Amino acid sequence: MKIINKFLNRETISYLIFGVLTTIVNLTIYNLCVLVMLKYTTATVIAWIVSVIFAYITNKLFVFDSKIFNKTLLFKEITTFVTSRLFSGICDLVFMIFAVEFIHIDDFYAKILTNVFVVVINYISSKLFVFKER
């Protein structure tokens, strides 16, 4: 029961909700980019940028309840957030190239699959490095 309570709390539930919303933003932007004939790699990068902005705002305000608004500390928080998301963004792009070019998975299905792993990586990095309790 302790394990369940540890993982099913306000923070993890709200992260899952906003993680799903961030994934929807990512997939929507990705599909719009592909619809206007951008290559899947370019679409992945653009969707990543928009998703990171959306995720930072929602994670800061609604998931981890960060009260940092001092310019210096806020800059550090944003920098750490973007840096950690760069890692998962690179993982996203590498997996997309591998899945589409080498395994020949449809790019949209590859995008869905990679987002599952990205959400987990992002939660861990946000919890441990970005929005850690001060």
C-alpha positions as CSV (number, residue, x, y, z in Angstrom):
1,M,0.0,0.0,0.0
2,K,2.9,2.4,0.8
3,I,4.3,1.8,-2.7
4,I,0.9,2.7,-4.3
5,N,0.5,5.8,-2.2
6,K,4.1,6.8,-3.1
7,F,3.3,6.7,-6.8
8,L,-0.4,7.7,-6.8
9,N,-0.2,11.2,-5.4
10,R,-1.2,14.7,-6.6
11,E,2.1,15.2,-8.3
12,T,2.3,12.0,-10.3
13,I,-1.4,12.2,-11.3
14,S,-1.1,15.8,-12.4
15,Y,2.1,14.9,-14.3
16,L,0.3,12.1,-16.1
17,I,-2.5,14.5,-17.0
18,F,-0.2,17.2,-18.3
19,G,2.1,14.6,-19.8
20,V,-0.8,13.4,-21.9
21,L,-1.7,17.0,-22.8
22,T,1.9,17.6,-23.8
23,T,1.9,14.5,-25.9
24,I,-1.3,15.7,-27.6
25,V,0.4,19.1,-28.3
26,N,3.4,17.3,-29.6
27,L,1.4,14.9,-31.9
28,T,-0.8,17.8,-33.1
29,I,2.1,20.0,-34.0
30,Y,3.9,17.1,-35.6
31,N,0.9,16.2,-37.7
32,L,0.3,19.8,-38.8
33,C,4.0,20.1,-39.8
34,V,3.8,16.8,-41.8
35,L,0.5,18.0,-43.3
36,V,2.3,21.0,-44.8
37,M,4.9,18.7,-46.2
38,L,7.7,19.2,-43.8
39,K,10.0,16.2,-43.4
40,Y,9.4,14.0,-40.3
41,T,12.7,15.1,-38.7
42,T,11.9,18.8,-39.1
43,A,8.4,18.2,-37.8
44,T,9.8,16.3,-34.8
45,V,12.1,19.3,-33.9
46,I,9.3,21.9,-34.3
47,A,6.9,19.7,-32.2
48,W,9.6,19.3,-29.6
49,I,10.1,23.1,-29.3
50,V,6.3,23.8,-28.8
51,S,6.0,20.9,-26.4
52,V,8.8,22.0,-24.2
53,I,7.3,25.5,-23.9
54,F,3.9,24.0,-23.0
55,A,5.5,21.4,-20.6
56,Y,7.6,24.0,-18.8
57,I,4.6,26.2,-18.1
58,T,2.3,23.4,-17.0
59,N,5.0,21.6,-15.0
60,K,6.0,24.7,-13.2
61,L,2.6,25.9,-12.3
62,F,0.4,22.8,-12.0
63,V,2.6,19.7,-11.4
64,F,5.6,20.7,-9.3
65,D,4.1,24.0,-8.0
66,S,7.4,25.9,-8.4
67,K,7.2,29.3,-6.7
68,I,10.5,30.6,-8.2
69,F,10.0,33.9,-10.0
70,N,13.3,35.6,-9.1
71,K,15.0,36.4,-12.4
72,T,18.3,34.6,-11.7
73,L,16.7,31.5,-10.2
74,L,14.0,31.4,-12.9
75,F,16.7,31.6,-15.6
76,K,18.5,28.7,-13.9
77,E,15.2,26.7,-13.6
78,I,14.3,27.3,-17.3
79,T,17.9,26.4,-18.4
80,T,17.9,23.2,-16.5
81,F,14.4,22.3,-17.8
82,V,15.4,22.9,-21.4
83,T,18.7,21.1,-21.0
84,S,17.0,18.0,-19.6
85,R,14.4,18.2,-22.4
86,L,17.2,18.4,-24.9
87,F,18.3,15.0,-23.8
88,S,14.8,13.5,-24.3
89,G,14.4,15.5,-27.5
90,I,17.6,13.9,-28.9
91,C,16.3,10.5,-27.8
92,D,13.0,11.3,-29.6
93,L,14.7,12.3,-32.8
94,V,17.2,9.4,-32.8
95,F,14.4,6.9,-32.2
96,M,12.3,8.5,-34.9
97,I,15.1,8.2,-37.5
98,F,15.9,4.6,-36.4
99,A,12.2,3.5,-36.4
100,V,11.3,5.2,-39.8
101,E,14.5,4.7,-41.7
102,F,15.7,1.3,-40.5
103,I,12.7,-0.6,-39.1
104,H,10.3,1.1,-41.5
105,I,7.6,1.9,-38.9
106,D,5.0,4.5,-39.9
107,D,6.3,7.8,-38.6
108,F,3.0,8.6,-36.7
109,Y,3.1,5.2,-34.9
110,A,6.8,5.7,-34.2
111,K,6.0,9.2,-32.8
112,I,3.4,7.7,-30.4
113,L,5.7,5.0,-29.2
114,T,8.6,7.4,-28.6
115,N,6.4,9.7,-26.6
116,V,5.7,7.0,-24.1
117,F,9.4,6.8,-23.3
118,V,9.9,10.5,-23.4
119,V,7.2,11.1,-20.8
120,V,9.0,8.8,-18.4
121,I,12.4,10.3,-19.0
122,N,11.0,13.8,-18.6
123,Y,9.3,13.0,-15.3
124,I,12.4,11.6,-13.8
125,S,14.6,14.5,-15.0
126,S,12.0,17.1,-13.8
127,K,11.7,15.5,-10.4
128,L,15.4,14.9,-9.8
129,F,17.0,18.0,-11.5
130,V,14.6,20.8,-12.4
131,F,11.9,21.1,-9.8
132,K,13.6,19.3,-7.0
133,E,12.5,20.5,-3.5
134,R,14.7,23.3,-2.4
